[in-house]
Amino acid sequence: MSSISNVSENTPHILILGMGGTIAGLAPNPEENPLQYQAGQVGVDALVAHVQAVVPEGVKLVSRQLANINSRNLTDAHLTSLGLAVKDALLDAAVKGIVITHGTDTIEETGLFLQATCGKLAHTQSKRVILTGAMLPSNAPGADGPSNLLDALRWASTSIDNCPGGIYAVMDGRGCMAIDLAKRHATALNAPLQNAPSSSVGLINPSWLSGVKAVQAAWNEDLPIPQEGEWPWVEILTSHAGARPETITQWLSSAVKGLVIAGTGHGGFHDDWVNPLDQAMAQGVALVRTTRTGAGATLRNIPEVDAPGCWASGALTAPRARIALQLALNASTQANKAGKPLTWQDFFARIADLPEIR
Ligand code: ASP
């Protein structure tokens, strides 16, 4: 599904890629119950038309619908097509910046994916890719989508000295690096960047900006975008009181390639999982530990010494660690095919070890 506005594609423009979400949602009774709605109902052309009159003068907009889904249904295939579209646009001289309208439920997965596959290219091309969404459907009183979209368009199109090319997100008047997104509230208007180090969209904060530059200096090479059928199968399992070994053993006869453990506290897991997880690693299943607490980093060899087949997620949340592990497994397979003996741990560490912005 694709639609382009009437601006010629050779005219310098901002490209808006529509993925769906609440920003494109419609509620049948918006006055009575704005939160009972269907996501992904309004086309991206209509969302753009709604704000067109107030975008900065001279900024031309081209929109393209890649999907119109509730992002809880995001698939590997959606990520592949989005990643390829972003890459093409970054290499297209007519595209000056890219805005992506997206559901907030899985925006953190997409943010990590784009940073890891297109972050270097965005930086070297000096173009900003800005993810945005909304918490209220498009016809709700006080809908937040139009102002978020407008902020994203402004940020994508302002002078590059203000903030370097890279992969960002904008919601509720603030911007952050897309790798720092994590939906931490069910309803608040700033839900996906509530805990993210961020800056006001209007006035970029110098200490945040120096953190961004540190991340970009450390990110040396984009990882390959997996082709549609190539994404390794990786699951997230949460450790909890009363955890049973069967939660792990049932995966041992499956084709799963990796497990992300959302552990308690420092990312520890129930003693009843130790033997089955050892067995999983012995079978070649990649293991990543993260914390279910919602904040703070998971560090190597804390609370126990990690086995070589297990890697700590750093500051990555479980959903982000899952995408990072998929990309790392795929990157290792591609490297090995090209004769380079790089492991998934080599690639995963590049993402997990990125400096944290404070
Ligand atoms: N369920 C919606 C989605 O992720 C939520 C949102 O966009 O805020 O598509």
Boltz pocket constraint, residues with backbone or C-beta under 6 A from the ligand:
constraints:
  - pocket:
      binder: B
      contacts: [[A, 20], [A, 21], [A, 22], [A, 23], [A, 39], [A, 69], [A, 70], [A, 71], [A, 72], [A, 102], [A, 103], [A, 104], [A, 105], [A, 106], [A, 133], [A, 134], [A, 135]]
      max_distance: 6.0
